[in-house]
Amino acid sequence: MSKKQKENSQQTISINGEDHNFNDFSDEQKAVINHIQDLDRKITSSQFNLEQLLFGKEAFMNRLNQSLEQAEEIA
């Protein structure tokens, strides 16, 4: 048995607080689990991207406010 096969045969997944052996699932259940895991990764990535976007927006707002303050000081 290859290392990857050993890892998969011992892989457990916790669902609603109950541990399950990944290999005990049907092919359809495995596919659903893979979709859920992929969506979790995408959600995490989207949250990270949103944080970056919000921070960037705040930085540009600060820059605009500074520019407006400087314009008022000159006038």
FENQUI-V973636 format. One record per residue. N is the residue number from 1. PHI is phi as a letter, one per 30 degrees, with the letter a starting at -180 (NA if undefined). PSI is psi as a letter, one per 40 degrees, with the letter a starting at -180 (* if undefined). D_LAST is the distance of its C-alpha to the last C-alpha in Angstrom with 2 decimals. Layout:
N|PHI|PSI|D_LAST + N|PHI|PSI|D_LAST
//
This chain:
1|NA|h|78.44 + 2|d|i|75.20 + 3|e|d|72.49 + 4|d|d|70.23 + 5|d|d|73.10 + 6|d|d|73.75 + 7|d|d|70.10 + 8|d|d|70.13 + 9|d|d|73.46 + 10|c|e|72.15 + 11|d|h|68.73 + 12|c|i|68.29 + 13|b|h|65.68 + 14|c|h|64.88 + 15|b|h|64.59 + 16|h|f|64.23 + 17|i|e|65.36 + 18|c|h|68.47 + 19|d|h|69.04 + 20|b|i|70.47 + 21|d|h|71.80 + 22|e|d|69.83 + 23|d|e|73.08 + 24|d|e|74.55 + 25|d|i|72.11 + 26|d|i|73.00 + 27|e|d|71.25 + 28|d|d|69.26 + 29|d|d|68.20 + 30|d|d|67.20 + 31|d|d|65.07 + 32|d|d|63.35 + 33|d|d|62.74 + 34|d|d|61.24 + 35|d|d|58.92 + 36|d|d|57.85 + 37|d|d|57.20 + 38|d|d|55.20 + 39|d|d|53.12 + 40|e|d|52.50 + 41|d|d|51.20 + 42|d|d|48.96 + 43|d|d|47.61 + 44|d|d|46.86 + 45|d|d|45.16 + 46|d|d|43.13 + 47|d|d|42.02 + 48|d|d|40.98 + 49|d|d|39.04 + 50|d|d|37.35 + 51|e|d|36.26 + 52|d|d|34.78 + 53|d|d|32.97 + 54|d|d|31.55 + 55|d|d|30.43 + 56|d|d|28.81 + 57|d|d|27.01 + 58|d|d|25.76 + 59|d|d|24.57 + 60|d|d|22.61 + 61|d|d|21.13 + 62|d|d|20.08 + 63|d|d|18.56 + 64|d|d|16.61 + 65|d|d|15.41 + 66|d|d|14.38 + 67|d|d|12.48 + 68|d|d|10.65 + 69|d|d|9.99 + 70|d|d|8.73 + 71|d|d|6.31 + 72|d|d|5.13 + 73|d|d|5.53 + 74|d|d|3.82 + 75|d|*|0.00
//
